[in-house]
Every structure is written in C-alpha cells, then in structure tokens.
Amino acid sequence: MRLTISLDADLYEYVKSLAKSEGLSMSQTINRLVRRVAEVPSYPPLQVPTAASPWEGFKARPGVIIHRDEAQRMEAEEDEARLAALGWTKK
C-alpha cells in the first residue's frame, strides 16, 4: 500500500541513516520500525499503593515501586549470591 507521510527532519535523518546502515530502502526501514512498535505488548498502568494498602508494595526510592513478589525474588537472588560467595551451591 502506498502512503505519503511527512517526517520531522531529525526522524528523516535517523530513518535515512538506519536504512543506509542496514542496506534497506526507507520504506522497508519504516515498516520494520512500525512493526517493532506494534509487536510491543501494552501493559496496564502501574497501580501506586496508597497508605491504606501497604501490602501492595513499598517505595524503594521516590517514584519507584517494588511489589512483594519482586522484593521476594530480589531477596532470593541476594541470598543465592551470598551463599555462592561462601562456596555453597544449589543442588
């Protein structure tokens, strides 16, 4: 299908450079870029816990929320790293 579009100058230069470096036409390059974006799954927005729901997660630093499952995974990784440093291996 044929379509005429206008790109901002910086995007035009980016696509042109990318096309040249990959040995593709600009149309092929734009198709690949659009496909990459279309294939990225969309996730629902993060729910920021409130003071009324402290078990949903905790703030690691301003603006960063780590939920319970993630904190448990991180703790398990730290434990494994400490044991490995002591010469213990997981069987």
Jmol script that loads the backbone (N, CA, C; Angstrom):
load data "model"
ATOM      1  N   MET A   1       0.848  -1.175   0.000  1.00  0.00           N
ATOM      2  CA  MET A   1       0.000   0.000   0.000  1.00  0.00           C
ATOM      3  C   MET A   1       0.891   1.234   0.000  1.00  0.00           C
ATOM      4  N   ARG A   2       0.476   2.211  -0.686  1.00  0.00           N
ATOM      5  CA  ARG A   2       1.257   3.434  -0.829  1.00  0.00           C
ATOM      6  C   ARG A   2       0.667   4.532   0.045  1.00  0.00           C
ATOM      7  N   LEU A   3       1.573   5.292   0.719  1.00  0.00           N
ATOM      8  CA  LEU A   3       1.142   6.361   1.606  1.00  0.00           C
ATOM      9  C   LEU A   3       2.228   7.429   1.621  1.00  0.00           C
ATOM     10  N   THR A   4       1.816   8.664   1.601  1.00  0.00           N
ATOM     11  CA  THR A   4       2.761   9.770   1.702  1.00  0.00           C
ATOM     12  C   THR A   4       2.677  10.337   3.112  1.00  0.00           C
ATOM     13  N   ILE A   5       3.834  10.430   3.765  1.00  0.00           N
ATOM     14  CA  ILE A   5       3.874  10.992   5.116  1.00  0.00           C
ATOM     15  C   ILE A   5       4.950  12.066   5.187  1.00  0.00           C
ATOM     16  N   SER A   6       4.831  12.916   6.175  1.00  0.00           N
ATOM     17  CA  SER A   6       5.853  13.933   6.431  1.00  0.00           C
ATOM     18  C   SER A   6       6.539  13.589   7.740  1.00  0.00           C
ATOM     19  N   LEU A   7       7.852  13.537   7.715  1.00  0.00           N
ATOM     20  CA  LEU A   7       8.627  13.260   8.919  1.00  0.00           C
ATOM     21  C   LEU A   7       9.342  14.535   9.362  1.00  0.00           C
ATOM     22  N   ASP A   8       9.509  14.672  10.664  1.00  0.00           N
ATOM     23  CA  ASP A   8      10.343  15.757  11.162  1.00  0.00           C
ATOM     24  C   ASP A   8      11.760  15.515  10.650  1.00  0.00           C
ATOM     25  N   ALA A   9      12.515  16.585  10.517  1.00  0.00           N
ATOM     26  CA  ALA A   9      13.862  16.499   9.936  1.00  0.00           C
ATOM     27  C   ALA A   9      14.754  15.510  10.682  1.00  0.00           C
ATOM     28  N   ASP A  10      14.690  15.502  12.019  1.00  0.00           N
ATOM     29  CA  ASP A  10      15.552  14.592  12.780  1.00  0.00           C
ATOM     30  C   ASP A  10      15.149  13.134  12.565  1.00  0.00           C
ATOM     31  N   LEU A  11      13.840  12.860  12.466  1.00  0.00           N
ATOM     32  CA  LEU A  11      13.394  11.497  12.209  1.00  0.00           C
ATOM     33  C   LEU A  11      13.760  11.050  10.794  1.00  0.00           C
ATOM     34  N   TYR A  12      13.642  11.971   9.857  1.00  0.00           N
ATOM     35  CA  TYR A  12      14.021  11.661   8.482  1.00  0.00           C
ATOM     36  C   TYR A  12      15.487  11.258   8.419  1.00  0.00           C
ATOM     37  N   GLU A  13      16.347  12.029   9.063  1.00  0.00           N
ATOM     38  CA  GLU A  13      17.787  11.718   9.063  1.00  0.00           C
ATOM     39  C   GLU A  13      18.060  10.384   9.757  1.00  0.00           C
ATOM     40  N   TYR A  14      17.331  10.123  10.839  1.00  0.00           N
ATOM     41  CA  TYR A  14      17.504   8.863  11.559  1.00  0.00           C
ATOM     42  C   TYR A  14      17.136   7.681  10.668  1.00  0.00           C
ATOM     43  N   VAL A  15      15.960   7.736  10.035  1.00  0.00           N
ATOM     44  CA  VAL A  15      15.499   6.642   9.174  1.00  0.00           C
ATOM     45  C   VAL A  15      16.445   6.474   7.986  1.00  0.00           C
ATOM     46  N   LYS A  16      16.858   7.576   7.405  1.00  0.00           N
ATOM     47  CA  LYS A  16      17.771   7.534   6.254  1.00  0.00           C
ATOM     48  C   LYS A  16      19.091   6.866   6.643  1.00  0.00           C
ATOM     49  N   SER A  17      19.629   7.246   7.795  1.00  0.00           N
ATOM     50  CA  SER A  17      20.879   6.671   8.283  1.00  0.00           C
ATOM     51  C   SER A  17      20.722   5.186   8.595  1.00  0.00           C
ATOM     52  N   LEU A  18      19.627   4.839   9.250  1.00  0.00           N
ATOM     53  CA  LEU A  18      19.370   3.444   9.597  1.00  0.00           C
ATOM     54  C   LEU A  18      19.201   2.601   8.341  1.00  0.00           C
ATOM     55  N   ALA A  19      18.465   3.120   7.372  1.00  0.00           N
ATOM     56  CA  ALA A  19      18.246   2.402   6.117  1.00  0.00           C
ATOM     57  C   ALA A  19      19.577   2.137   5.422  1.00  0.00           C
ATOM     58  N   LYS A  20      20.418   3.148   5.379  1.00  0.00           N
ATOM     59  CA  LYS A  20      21.719   3.007   4.722  1.00  0.00           C
ATOM     60  C   LYS A  20      22.583   1.983   5.440  1.00  0.00           C
ATOM     61  N   SER A  21      22.602   2.040   6.762  1.00  0.00           N
ATOM     62  CA  SER A  21      23.457   1.127   7.523  1.00  0.00           C
ATOM     63  C   SER A  21      22.989  -0.321   7.429  1.00  0.00           C
ATOM     64  N   GLU A  22      21.684  -0.529   7.203  1.00  0.00           N
ATOM     65  CA  GLU A  22      21.150  -1.886   7.113  1.00  0.00           C
ATOM     66  C   GLU A  22      20.954  -2.340   5.664  1.00  0.00           C
ATOM     67  N   GLY A  23      21.266  -1.463   4.718  1.00  0.00           N
ATOM     68  CA  GLY A  23      21.132  -1.816   3.306  1.00  0.00           C
ATOM     69  C   GLY A  23      19.688  -2.002   2.869  1.00  0.00           C
ATOM     70  N   LEU A  24      18.793  -1.208   3.445  1.00  0.00           N
ATOM     71  CA  LEU A  24      17.375  -1.287   3.125  1.00  0.00           C
ATOM     72  C   LEU A  24      16.883   0.027   2.548  1.00  0.00           C
ATOM     73  N   SER A  25      15.709  -0.021   1.943  1.00  0.00           N
ATOM     74  CA  SER A  25      15.085   1.217   1.484  1.00  0.00           C
ATOM     75  C   SER A  25      14.473   1.911   2.694  1.00  0.00           C
ATOM     76  N   MET A  26      14.127   3.164   2.542  1.00  0.00           N
ATOM     77  CA  MET A  26      13.483   3.881   3.636  1.00  0.00           C
ATOM     78  C   MET A  26      12.128   3.266   3.944  1.00  0.00           C
ATOM     79  N   SER A  27      11.393   2.836   2.930  1.00  0.00           N
ATOM     80  CA  SER A  27      10.091   2.199   3.160  1.00  0.00           C
ATOM     81  C   SER A  27      10.244   0.925   3.981  1.00  0.00           C
ATOM     82  N   GLN A  28      11.228   0.097   3.622  1.00  0.00           N
ATOM     83  CA  GLN A  28      11.466  -1.133   4.376  1.00  0.00           C
ATOM     84  C   GLN A  28      11.840  -0.817   5.826  1.00  0.00           C
ATOM     85  N   THR A  29      12.662   0.190   6.006  1.00  0.00           N
ATOM     86  CA  THR A  29      13.097   0.569   7.348  1.00  0.00           C
ATOM     87  C   THR A  29      11.927   1.071   8.181  1.00  0.00           C
ATOM     88  N   ILE A  30      11.094   1.931   7.605  1.00  0.00           N
ATOM     89  CA  ILE A  30       9.931   2.439   8.336  1.00  0.00           C
ATOM     90  C   ILE A  30       8.973   1.293   8.665  1.00  0.00           C
ATOM     91  N   ASN A  31       8.784   0.358   7.736  1.00  0.00           N
ATOM     92  CA  ASN A  31       7.939  -0.804   8.007  1.00  0.00           C
ATOM     93  C   ASN A  31       8.491  -1.603   9.199  1.00  0.00           C
ATOM     94  N   ARG A  32       9.797  -1.819   9.222  1.00  0.00           N
ATOM     95  CA  ARG A  32      10.399  -2.573  10.329  1.00  0.00           C
ATOM     96  C   ARG A  32      10.222  -1.838  11.654  1.00  0.00           C
ATOM     97  N   LEU A  33      10.411  -0.518  11.651  1.00  0.00           N
ATOM     98  CA  LEU A  33      10.261   0.260  12.880  1.00  0.00           C
ATOM     99  C   LEU A  33       8.821   0.227  13.390  1.00  0.00           C
ATOM    100  N   VAL A  34       7.862   0.367  12.484  1.00  0.00           N
ATOM    101  CA  VAL A  34       6.452   0.342  12.885  1.00  0.00           C
ATOM    102  C   VAL A  34       6.084  -1.046  13.409  1.00  0.00           C
ATOM    103  N   ARG A  35       6.578  -2.101  12.758  1.00  0.00           N
ATOM    104  CA  ARG A  35       6.299  -3.464  13.229  1.00  0.00           C
ATOM    105  C   ARG A  35       6.856  -3.686  14.631  1.00  0.00           C
ATOM    106  N   ARG A  36       8.057  -3.178  14.895  1.00  0.00           N
ATOM    107  CA  ARG A  36       8.642  -3.318  16.234  1.00  0.00           C
ATOM    108  C   ARG A  36       7.744  -2.690  17.286  1.00  0.00           C
ATOM    109  N   VAL A  37       7.242  -1.519  17.006  1.00  0.00           N
ATOM    110  CA  VAL A  37       6.372  -0.831  17.965  1.00  0.00           C
ATOM    111  C   VAL A  37       5.053  -1.583  18.102  1.00  0.00           C
ATOM    112  N   ALA A  38       4.512  -2.078  17.003  1.00  0.00           N
ATOM    113  CA  ALA A  38       3.228  -2.781  17.035  1.00  0.00           C
ATOM    114  C   ALA A  38       3.320  -4.099  17.795  1.00  0.00           C
ATOM    115  N   GLU A  39       4.506  -4.724  17.829  1.00  0.00           N
ATOM    116  CA  GLU A  39       4.674  -6.011  18.498  1.00  0.00           C
ATOM    117  C   GLU A  39       4.928  -5.881  19.989  1.00  0.00           C
ATOM    118  N   VAL A  40       5.231  -4.693  20.467  1.00  0.00           N
ATOM    119  CA  VAL A  40       5.480  -4.496  21.889  1.00  0.00           C
ATOM    120  C   VAL A  40       4.159  -4.592  22.633  1.00  0.00           C
ATOM    121  N   PRO A  41       4.089  -5.504  23.630  1.00  0.00           N
ATOM    122  CA  PRO A  41       2.821  -5.621  24.363  1.00  0.00           C
ATOM    123  C   PRO A  41       2.550  -4.362  25.170  1.00  0.00           C
ATOM    124  N   SER A  42       1.296  -4.032  25.299  1.00  0.00           N
ATOM    125  CA  SER A  42       0.942  -2.880  26.117  1.00  0.00           C
ATOM    126  C   SER A  42       0.549  -3.389  27.493  1.00  0.00           C
ATOM    127  N   TYR A  43       1.038  -2.734  28.502  1.00  0.00           N
ATOM    128  CA  TYR A  43       0.772  -3.123  29.876  1.00  0.00           C
ATOM    129  C   TYR A  43      -0.153  -2.097  30.513  1.00  0.00           C
ATOM    130  N   PRO A  44      -1.004  -2.549  31.432  1.00  0.00           N
ATOM    131  CA  PRO A  44      -1.856  -1.581  32.127  1.00  0.00           C
ATOM    132  C   PRO A  44      -0.992  -0.669  32.982  1.00  0.00           C
ATOM    133  N   PRO A  45      -1.459   0.533  33.259  1.00  0.00           N
ATOM    134  CA  PRO A  45      -0.668   1.442  34.085  1.00  0.00           C
ATOM    135  C   PRO A  45      -0.450   0.853  35.474  1.00  0.00           C
ATOM    136  N   LEU A  46       0.708   1.151  36.055  1.00  0.00           N
ATOM    137  CA  LEU A  46       1.013   0.666  37.393  1.00  0.00           C
ATOM    138  C   LEU A  46       0.084   1.290  38.414  1.00  0.00           C
ATOM    139  N   GLN A  47      -0.338   0.496  39.365  1.00  0.00           N
ATOM    140  CA  GLN A  47      -1.138   0.986  40.471  1.00  0.00           C
ATOM    141  C   GLN A  47      -0.190   1.374  41.593  1.00  0.00           C
ATOM    142  N   VAL A  48      -0.171   2.617  41.957  1.00  0.00           N
ATOM    143  CA  VAL A  48       0.693   3.085  43.034  1.00  0.00           C
ATOM    144  C   VAL A  48      -0.027   2.848  44.354  1.00  0.00           C
ATOM    145  N   PRO A  49       0.603   2.081  45.271  1.00  0.00           N
ATOM    146  CA  PRO A  49      -0.074   1.812  46.533  1.00  0.00           C
ATOM    147  C   PRO A  49      -0.262   3.081  47.354  1.00  0.00           C
ATOM    148  N   THR A  50      -1.319   3.076  48.117  1.00  0.00           N
ATOM    149  CA  THR A  50      -1.599   4.208  48.995  1.00  0.00           C
ATOM    150  C   THR A  50      -1.293   3.796  50.420  1.00  0.00           C
ATOM    151  N   ALA A  51      -1.371   4.736  51.334  1.00  0.00           N
ATOM    152  CA  ALA A  51      -1.138   4.431  52.744  1.00  0.00           C
ATOM    153  C   ALA A  51      -2.168   3.426  53.239  1.00  0.00           C
ATOM    154  N   ALA A  52      -3.342   3.377  52.614  1.00  0.00           N
ATOM    155  CA  ALA A  52      -4.389   2.446  53.025  1.00  0.00           C
ATOM    156  C   ALA A  52      -4.111   1.023  52.550  1.00  0.00           C
ATOM    157  N   SER A  53      -3.177   0.843  51.597  1.00  0.00           N
ATOM    158  CA  SER A  53      -2.869  -0.508  51.108  1.00  0.00           C
ATOM    159  C   SER A  53      -1.368  -0.771  51.163  1.00  0.00           C
ATOM    160  N   PRO A  54      -0.789  -0.866  52.365  1.00  0.00           N
ATOM    161  CA  PRO A  54       0.659  -1.019  52.483  1.00  0.00           C
ATOM    162  C   PRO A  54       1.168  -2.361  51.980  1.00  0.00           C
ATOM    163  N   TRP A  55       0.336  -3.356  51.815  1.00  0.00           N
ATOM    164  CA  TRP A  55       0.808  -4.675  51.406  1.00  0.00           C
ATOM    165  C   TRP A  55       0.949  -4.811  49.900  1.00  0.00           C
ATOM    166  N   GLU A  56       0.552  -3.835  49.163  1.00  0.00           N
ATOM    167  CA  GLU A  56       0.670  -3.902  47.712  1.00  0.00           C
ATOM    168  C   GLU A  56       2.099  -3.671  47.237  1.00  0.00           C
ATOM    169  N   GLY A  57       2.888  -2.987  47.996  1.00  0.00           N
ATOM    170  CA  GLY A  57       4.254  -2.709  47.590  1.00  0.00           C
ATOM    171  C   GLY A  57       4.844  -1.656  48.497  1.00  0.00           C
ATOM    172  N   PHE A  58       6.104  -1.364  48.302  1.00  0.00           N
ATOM    173  CA  PHE A  58       6.724  -0.317  49.091  1.00  0.00           C
ATOM    174  C   PHE A  58       7.633   0.490  48.194  1.00  0.00           C
ATOM    175  N   LYS A  59       7.922   1.703  48.602  1.00  0.00           N
ATOM    176  CA  LYS A  59       8.761   2.579  47.792  1.00  0.00           C
ATOM    177  C   LYS A  59      10.225   2.295  48.092  1.00  0.00           C
ATOM    178  N   ALA A  60      10.969   1.936  47.055  1.00  0.00           N
ATOM    179  CA  ALA A  60      12.393   1.707  47.203  1.00  0.00           C
ATOM    180  C   ALA A  60      13.126   3.050  47.217  1.00  0.00           C
ATOM    181  N   ARG A  61      12.667   3.939  46.404  1.00  0.00           N
ATOM    182  CA  ARG A  61      13.166   5.323  46.348  1.00  0.00           C
ATOM    183  C   ARG A  61      12.054   6.120  45.682  1.00  0.00           C
ATOM    184  N   PRO A  62      12.062   7.405  45.792  1.00  0.00           N
ATOM    185  CA  PRO A  62      10.942   8.187  45.246  1.00  0.00           C
ATOM    186  C   PRO A  62      10.632   7.816  43.796  1.00  0.00           C
ATOM    187  N   GLY A  63       9.384   7.494  43.564  1.00  0.00           N
ATOM    188  CA  GLY A  63       8.932   7.189  42.208  1.00  0.00           C
ATOM    189  C   GLY A  63       9.103   5.752  41.777  1.00  0.00           C
ATOM    190  N   VAL A  64       9.752   4.909  42.589  1.00  0.00           N
ATOM    191  CA  VAL A  64       9.973   3.510  42.221  1.00  0.00           C
ATOM    192  C   VAL A  64       9.200   2.626  43.188  1.00  0.00           C
ATOM    193  N   ILE A  65       8.357   1.783  42.656  1.00  0.00           N
ATOM    194  CA  ILE A  65       7.550   0.873  43.467  1.00  0.00           C
ATOM    195  C   ILE A  65       8.063  -0.548  43.233  1.00  0.00           C
ATOM    196  N   ILE A  66       8.347  -1.247  44.311  1.00  0.00           N
ATOM    197  CA  ILE A  66       8.721  -2.651  44.208  1.00  0.00           C
ATOM    198  C   ILE A  66       7.632  -3.442  44.922  1.00  0.00           C
ATOM    199  N   HIS A  67       6.983  -4.326  44.189  1.00  0.00           N
ATOM    200  CA  HIS A  67       5.904  -5.113  44.771  1.00  0.00           C
ATOM    201  C   HIS A  67       6.457  -6.335  45.490  1.00  0.00           C
ATOM    202  N   ARG A  68       5.641  -6.929  46.310  1.00  0.00           N
ATOM    203  CA  ARG A  68       6.028  -8.032  47.180  1.00  0.00           C
ATOM    204  C   ARG A  68       6.733  -9.148  46.407  1.00  0.00           C
ATOM    205  N   ASP A  69       6.182  -9.607  45.294  1.00  0.00           N
ATOM    206  CA  ASP A  69       6.789 -10.696  44.519  1.00  0.00           C
ATOM    207  C   ASP A  69       8.181 -10.318  44.020  1.00  0.00           C
ATOM    208  N   GLU A  70       8.339  -9.089  43.572  1.00  0.00           N
ATOM    209  CA  GLU A  70       9.630  -8.622  43.091  1.00  0.00           C
ATOM    210  C   GLU A  70      10.637  -8.540  44.232  1.00  0.00           C
ATOM    211  N   ALA A  71      10.196  -8.056  45.402  1.00  0.00           N
ATOM    212  CA  ALA A  71      11.084  -7.974  46.563  1.00  0.00           C
ATOM    213  C   ALA A  71      11.533  -9.364  46.994  1.00  0.00           C
ATOM    214  N   GLN A  72      10.618 -10.336  46.983  1.00  0.00           N
ATOM    215  CA  GLN A  72      10.983 -11.709  47.345  1.00  0.00           C
ATOM    216  C   GLN A  72      11.975 -12.295  46.353  1.00  0.00           C
ATOM    217  N   ARG A  73      11.778 -12.028  45.065  1.00  0.00           N
ATOM    218  CA  ARG A  73      12.716 -12.513  44.046  1.00  0.00           C
ATOM    219  C   ARG A  73      14.094 -11.908  44.249  1.00  0.00           C
ATOM    220  N   MET A  74      14.122 -10.600  44.537  1.00  0.00           N
ATOM    221  CA  MET A  74      15.398  -9.907  44.758  1.00  0.00           C
ATOM    222  C   MET A  74      16.105 -10.457  45.989  1.00  0.00           C
ATOM    223  N   GLU A  75      15.348 -10.713  47.063  1.00  0.00           N
ATOM    224  CA  GLU A  75      15.935 -11.279  48.278  1.00  0.00           C
ATOM    225  C   GLU A  75      16.514 -12.667  48.017  1.00  0.00           C
ATOM    226  N   ALA A  76      15.795 -13.483  47.247  1.00  0.00           N
ATOM    227  CA  ALA A  76      16.272 -14.829  46.918  1.00  0.00           C
ATOM    228  C   ALA A  76      17.566 -14.752  46.113  1.00  0.00           C
ATOM    229  N   GLU A  77      17.649 -13.828  45.163  1.00  0.00           N
ATOM    230  CA  GLU A  77      18.871 -13.656  44.372  1.00  0.00           C
ATOM    231  C   GLU A  77      20.039 -13.224  45.256  1.00  0.00           C
ATOM    232  N   GLU A  78      19.783 -12.313  46.190  1.00  0.00           N
ATOM    233  CA  GLU A  78      20.836 -11.868  47.105  1.00  0.00           C
ATOM    234  C   GLU A  78      21.312 -13.019  47.984  1.00  0.00           C
ATOM    235  N   ASP A  79      20.370 -13.826  48.486  1.00  0.00           N
ATOM    236  CA  ASP A  79      20.722 -14.986  49.313  1.00  0.00           C
ATOM    237  C   ASP A  79      21.586 -15.960  48.527  1.00  0.00           C
ATOM    238  N   GLU A  80      21.196 -16.252  47.281  1.00  0.00           N
ATOM    239  CA  GLU A  80      21.971 -17.167  46.445  1.00  0.00           C
ATOM    240  C   GLU A  80      23.367 -16.622  46.182  1.00  0.00           C
ATOM    241  N   ALA A  81      23.479 -15.310  45.947  1.00  0.00           N
ATOM    242  CA  ALA A  81      24.789 -14.704  45.700  1.00  0.00           C
ATOM    243  C   ALA A  81      25.671 -14.804  46.942  1.00  0.00           C
ATOM    244  N   ARG A  82      25.091 -14.576  48.116  1.00  0.00           N
ATOM    245  CA  ARG A  82      25.867 -14.684  49.362  1.00  0.00           C
ATOM    246  C   ARG A  82      26.341 -16.117  49.585  1.00  0.00           C
ATOM    247  N   LEU A  83      25.448 -17.099  49.360  1.00  0.00           N
ATOM    248  CA  LEU A  83      25.822 -18.490  49.530  1.00  0.00           C
ATOM    249  C   LEU A  83      26.898 -18.895  48.528  1.00  0.00           C
ATOM    250  N   ALA A  84      26.760 -18.424  47.286  1.00  0.00           N
ATOM    251  CA  ALA A  84      27.763 -18.741  46.258  1.00  0.00           C
ATOM    252  C   ALA A  84      29.116 -18.165  46.650  1.00  0.00           C
ATOM    253  N   ALA A  85      29.138 -16.967  47.228  1.00  0.00           N
ATOM    254  CA  ALA A  85      30.390 -16.349  47.670  1.00  0.00           C
ATOM    255  C   ALA A  85      31.050 -17.176  48.767  1.00  0.00           C
ATOM    256  N   LEU A  86      30.229 -17.915  49.549  1.00  0.00           N
ATOM    257  CA  LEU A  86      30.755 -18.766  50.619  1.00  0.00           C
ATOM    258  C   LEU A  86      31.106 -20.158  50.126  1.00  0.00           C
ATOM    259  N   GLY A  87      30.862 -20.417  48.839  1.00  0.00           N
ATOM    260  CA  GLY A  87      31.201 -21.712  48.269  1.00  0.00           C
ATOM    261  C   GLY A  87      30.055 -22.702  48.261  1.00  0.00           C
ATOM    262  N   TRP A  88      28.882 -22.279  48.681  1.00  0.00           N
ATOM    263  CA  TRP A  88      27.719 -23.157  48.669  1.00  0.00           C
ATOM    264  C   TRP A  88      27.104 -23.153  47.283  1.00  0.00           C
ATOM    265  N   THR A  89      26.653 -24.309  46.831  1.00  0.00           N
ATOM    266  CA  THR A  89      25.996 -24.375  45.536  1.00  0.00           C
ATOM    267  C   THR A  89      24.597 -24.933  45.717  1.00  0.00           C
ATOM    268  N   LYS A  90      23.708 -24.544  44.841  1.00  0.00           N
ATOM    269  CA  LYS A  90      22.326 -25.001  44.871  1.00  0.00           C
ATOM    270  C   LYS A  90      22.262 -26.389  44.251  1.00  0.00           C
ATOM    271  N   LYS A  91      21.633 -27.337  44.936  1.00  0.00           N
ATOM    272  CA  LYS A  91      21.540 -28.704  44.413  1.00  0.00           C
ATOM    273  C   LYS A  91      20.205 -28.962  43.775  1.00  0.00           C
TER     274      LYS A  91
END
end "model"
wireframe off; spacefill off
backbone 0.3
color backbone group
